[in-house]
Structures are given as structure tokens and as C-alpha cells.
Amino acid sequence: MASDIAFDNETKPNHDIQAPSDRNSTSLDMAEKPGEPHSPDEDTDLETGLPQELVWDSPEDPGNARNWSTIKKVYHTAIPALYGFVITVGSSVYTPAIPIIMVKYNVTREVAILPLSLYVLGFTIGPIFAAPLSELYGRRAIYWTTMPILLTFTAMAGAANNVTLLIVMRFFAAMGGSGALAVGAGTISDLWTHESQGKAALFFVISPFLGPALGPLMGAYIISEYDNDWRWSMWVIMIVAAPIALAALFIKETSPKRILYLRQKKHGIKPLVAYLSIYTGFAFAMMFSFFGSYNYVFQSIYEFNQKEVGLTFIGILVGFILAVLSFGIFDATLYRQASIKANGKPAPEHRLYAAMLGSFMLPIGLFWFAWAPNKDVHWIVPVLAGVPFGWGCLGIFISATTYLVNVYQSENGASAVAANGILRYGFGAAFPLFTIQMYQAMGVHWAGSVFAFVSVVLMPVPWVFFWKGKVLRARSYYDTIRD
């Protein structure tokens, strides 16, 4: 247990740093200069232990947990200490229940002790996973996940109707909950200077010993109070843990590496990824909304069956083919010409020609589909509306994706596309939930027109990027093409 809470001043990063005052010093410059060998010293600040591109704006940076108010730091210090107490008290609070378990389930003492032994064994496994995960996702993520895991499996242990289930659930409760023990020392190091860490860590250091010492007393009293019901040795853990889990919901991230990464990521996606993601997300969501609206329109107006409705999507597929062809033509003509003029380094905005064409095709297709369906209009007319819709939808997506990859290059292109994908699939999941309700409440024509008008509002997005892309790229905190 001591190894989980030991501080190592030589390996912990020093947060009290004199960061460059120039704002540009915080920008990423990850690409190595041609002809210069890669050196580990170039990537890491020897004084802070942080990557050179991840530094505070100033020694007084309010994002640095060491610059927080004393009350805020005490609050964030108490959380890992209380976690350590409740997790470890859960081991020995079960001890008074051992004789009751032996009688109730007719098992030997060795078997009845296993819920205790396996619980303690879980302490050796949880930190193995939690420690590296905290380096990737920060301390807060560990606190937010470990206590719910402890509560969930402790509740299942308390509801167990046989000793085998009790043993297994206790093991998983400890394995999942003990992750906080691995990050508590790091949290305190994030918050306090080396001179203050000893005092700040006192309760955290004591809690793994205080918990097991008080557990038998708590267990004995609670079990005796409730007619020797062993299950209360589980319920009492939950009673103590639940308020701590609630208090942990209000903590902030303390890991400097995670804070700076999130800050950098937040700045880096604005406005390039954000605006393009909204546009491509809307186009993508409209395709998913058509799964509902096509069924509604062609069944209610043209009385199509499911097979016939399925065939109406062929119009959209034709539009997809035209989008791919048009992108290829733009790539072979306009983009190639720009590449020749720029000596093989064209501005990434030249990838947006298909999106600019798509910005017209998308509203054309949507207005077409909104007003074409009618009993006295042949069904092929609304089906053909899928051609410009599919053309615009895929054209916008292909252009936006290649543009983001070109702008953010290999180092950050995957993150940019992933951020785009999150919003795109989020819209795609949400739109079908209300599409049919809109068509039923507003009618086919006006419900479809609402989506079409939104596409008109978003139409300028690729054009603005084509016109002002260089200025927007220059403001990005990520490593982007600047020319």
C-alpha cells in the first residue's frame, strides 16, 4: 500500500515554472526541422518534465492547480483521502460477518474469508490499469469512474444469494474502486508545492491504515443493530461512499499535462473543425433523417410497400457517384493547377471546390424533396430529388475531410477528423428521433422546408473557408499549414 502513496520528487513535474510570456510560445511546433536529428531533449522541458509545446501561459496561470485558492486545493486534496478511507474500510468492515456467512451458507471459515481476501487482492490489480489511464485521461476521470464501480459491485455483493457471487462481486468492487489509490499522490503533487506536500498528504497517507482499523468496529455495530444481517456490512460501505462520490462530481482536473492538452485541443478546433463539423454533421444527419421521411412520404402519399421504399434510395446513390466523380474532376483540374502554381504546395482551401458545389446541391435537393411529393405528381419526381441531395451531402463530406487532413497534417489530422466524426454521428443519431414528428405536425412540404432553409443558412461555410482559410489557419493553436 505504501508504494501506492509514495511521493517521488525527482519524477514529479515541477509546476512552478517560469513560462515564456509570449502567447505564441504555447503553440505547437511538432514538426522537426529538415536535417535536424530527433532528440528526446527537444521534446521535453528538463525543468518541468512537460513536453515543450505544453507549458503554462505564465507562473500565475489560473489553470495551474497550484495557483488555486487554498479552500479549493483542500477540497481537491480531501477527495483522494476520503476515497482511500472508504475503499480500505470496505475490506475489514466485512470481518464481523464471517461467522454469519459460515452458518447461513454452510461453508468453512476459509471460504467465508475469501470475500475479504479477494477484496484485498483487488487492490493489487486496479492501480495497474488506473495509473496509465490517468496519464492519458487525467486524474478526474479515474475518480469519476472508480467510485461508481465500487458502489455498483458492492450493491451486487450485498444482494448476493450465495457465497460464490459474494466473493466475485467483492473482488470486482475492490479492483474497480482501488484505482483511486494509484492517482491520489499524483493529485496532491499537482496541487501543492514540494514544501507543502508532506502536510497536505497526511490524511491521504493515514487513510489506508485508518480504514482497515475502523472497519471491524463499524461492521460489528451495524450488523448488530440490524439483527445480525450480514448484508449491512455491504450497505454501510455504500452509505459512506455515496456522499463522497457525489462530492467528487464537482472536482476539476488537476493533472497539468491533461489541462494543457484539453486547453490546446479546445483552441485548436476553433473555428476550423467546429464550423465544418456542424456543416458536415447537418448534411450527414439529413441522410439519416431520410430513413424516416422517405418511409413516411412514399407510404402516406404514394402507398409504397417497404421494398418499393427501399428502391427510392437509388436516387441518393446516384448522387453519391456524381459527388465522387466531381471531386475527382476538381482534383485533377483546379487543384492540380493550384499545385503547379504553388510549386507542389497548394493551399488546402483548394480542396473545397466539391464542398462549394455541394453547398448549392444540398438545398436544391432538400427543397425539391420538400415540395415535389403530391398525389398528382409522379413518384419519380421526389425520387430524383435524392440525386442533388446525395451529390451535395457526399461532396461536402469528402471536401471537408480532405481539407482538415491537409490543414492539420499527419500529426493532428486524425484528431481533427475524429472531432468532426463525433458531431456528425451525434447529429445522425438525434435527427431521426424527431423527423417523423415534424412531418406529422407540419406536413410534408413545410417540414422538409425547415431542413432546406437550414441548409441555406449553412451554405456560406465552405465559401468563407475558401476566402478566409489562411487567416483562420494562422489563428489555430495546432500545428497547421500556414502558407
PyMOL commands that set and color helices and strands:
alter all, ss='L'
color gray80, all
select helices_A, chain A and resi 2-5+23-26+40-43+65-67+70-92+95-105+109-122+126-137+139-158+163-177+179-191+194-200+202-225+232-248+256-268+272-300+306-311+314-332+334-341+348-371+380-384+386-430+432-442+444-458+460-475
alter helices_A, ss='H'
color red, helices_A
deselect
rebuild
show_as cartoon
